[in-house]
Amino acid sequence: MTRDITLLIVDDHPVVRDGLRGMFASAPGFTVLGEASDGVEAVERAAALDPDVILMDLRMPGGGGVDAIRELTRRAARAKVLVLTTYDTDSDTLPAIEAGATGYLLKDAPRDELFTAVRAAAEGRTVLSPAVASRLVSAVRSPRAPANEPLSAREREVLTLVARGTSNREIARELFISEATVKTHLTHLYAKLGVNDRAAAVATAYQRGILG
C-alpha cells in the first residue's frame, strides 16, 4: 500500500491554511503534518516534521517564501517546495525558481490540478502551470547569453514531456531511450535556451512559442 504524501502548509492567512488543510484532508493519499504562518516558521517546521511537500506562499509578514526556499535549499532539505501564490508578477515568482522551488501554481488552480501538482512535486518533477509560466517568461534570464540554435525534434519531444511534469525515467521509457540520453538532451536544450533548470526551460519555451 502506497503511503500518503505528507504536507506542510505555509501561508499567513489562517483561512487559506484551513481551506487547504480541509481540501487535502478530504482527498485520499495526503496527510497534512502541520502549518506555518511565515517563512521563518516554515523552515523550523520543515526541520521538525520532514514533510514530502511544502505548499509555500510567497509574500508573508515576518519572513517571505523565497527566503524560506533559499534556506531550505541551503540546508538540503528533503521536502519539495510547491509555490502557491496569488501574485501575477514576475518579480514574485521568478526568485522562487532561482531559490530552488520545484513547482509554481496560482491559488485559483482547480483542486485536481493542485492534487496532481503535489503528487508530481513529491516525485521531484517540475510543475509549472501555463498561467504561472506566462507571468514568468519575460523575466527568465540566464548568466549565459541565450543561443539562437533551434531545438532538435527529439529535444522538443523531451521538453514537451518535461512541461507535463514527466520524470527522466518516464521520458526514457516513453521515448525508448536511456535515462543518460534524456539527461544529455536536457543539457543540450538548456544550453540552447540559455537556462539552467527544468522550470526555466519550460518558462522560456512558452515565451518563445516552442510550447503552448
ChimeraX attribute file (.defattr): number of C-alpha atoms within 10 A of each C-alpha:
attribute: neighborCount
match mode: 1-to-1
recipient: residues
	/A:1	3
	/A:2	5
	/A:3	8
	/A:4	13
	/A:5	18
	/A:6	20
	/A:7	27
	/A:8	26
	/A:9	27
	/A:10	29
	/A:11	28
	/A:12	21
	/A:13	13
	/A:14	13
	/A:15	10
	/A:16	14
	/A:17	20
	/A:18	13
	/A:19	11
	/A:20	18
	/A:21	20
	/A:22	12
	/A:23	13
	/A:24	17
	/A:25	13
	/A:26	11
	/A:27	12
	/A:28	9
	/A:29	14
	/A:30	19
	/A:31	19
	/A:32	19
	/A:33	17
	/A:34	18
	/A:35	22
	/A:36	22
	/A:37	21
	/A:38	23
	/A:39	28
	/A:40	17
	/A:41	16
	/A:42	27
	/A:43	22
	/A:44	14
	/A:45	19
	/A:46	24
	/A:47	15
	/A:48	9
	/A:49	14
	/A:50	17
	/A:51	24
	/A:52	24
	/A:53	26
	/A:54	30
	/A:55	26
	/A:56	30
	/A:57	25
	/A:58	27
	/A:59	18
	/A:60	18
	/A:61	12
	/A:62	11
	/A:63	17
	/A:64	20
	/A:65	32
	/A:66	26
	/A:67	17
	/A:68	23
	/A:69	30
	/A:70	19
	/A:71	17
	/A:72	24
	/A:73	17
	/A:74	11
	/A:75	11
	/A:76	9
	/A:77	17
	/A:78	15
	/A:79	24
	/A:80	27
	/A:81	30
	/A:82	29
	/A:83	27
	/A:84	24
	/A:85	22
	/A:86	14
	/A:87	16
	/A:88	15
	/A:89	13
	/A:90	17
	/A:91	12
	/A:92	18
	/A:93	25
	/A:94	25
	/A:95	20
	/A:96	24
	/A:97	22
	/A:98	16
	/A:99	18
	/A:100	20
	/A:101	28
	/A:102	28
	/A:103	27
	/A:104	28
	/A:105	23
	/A:106	19
	/A:107	15
	/A:108	11
	/A:109	14
	/A:110	9
	/A:111	14
	/A:112	10
	/A:113	13
	/A:114	19
	/A:115	17
	/A:116	13
	/A:117	23
	/A:118	27
	/A:119	19
	/A:120	22
	/A:121	24
	/A:122	23
	/A:123	17
	/A:124	19
	/A:125	23
	/A:126	27
	/A:127	28
	/A:128	27
	/A:129	20
	/A:130	18
	/A:131	13
	/A:132	21
	/A:133	25
	/A:134	18
	/A:135	20
	/A:136	26
	/A:137	20
	/A:138	15
	/A:139	17
	/A:140	21
	/A:141	17
	/A:142	13
	/A:143	8
	/A:144	11
	/A:145	12
	/A:146	14
	/A:147	12
	/A:148	10
	/A:149	10
	/A:150	12
	/A:151	17
	/A:152	12
	/A:153	9
	/A:154	13
	/A:155	19
	/A:156	18
	/A:157	14
	/A:158	22
	/A:159	25
	/A:160	18
	/A:161	18
	/A:162	23
	/A:163	23
	/A:164	15
	/A:165	25
	/A:166	21
	/A:167	18
	/A:168	20
	/A:169	13
	/A:170	15
	/A:171	21
	/A:172	18
	/A:173	12
	/A:174	12
	/A:175	13
	/A:176	9
	/A:177	12
	/A:178	14
	/A:179	16
	/A:180	12
	/A:181	12
	/A:182	21
	/A:183	14
	/A:184	13
	/A:185	20
	/A:186	22
	/A:187	16
	/A:188	15
	/A:189	25
	/A:190	23
	/A:191	19
	/A:192	17
	/A:193	24
	/A:194	21
	/A:195	23
	/A:196	18
	/A:197	15
	/A:198	23
	/A:199	27
	/A:200	26
	/A:201	24
	/A:202	30
	/A:203	27
	/A:204	25
	/A:205	20
	/A:206	19
	/A:207	19
	/A:208	13
	/A:209	8
	/A:210	15
	/A:211	15
	/A:212	12
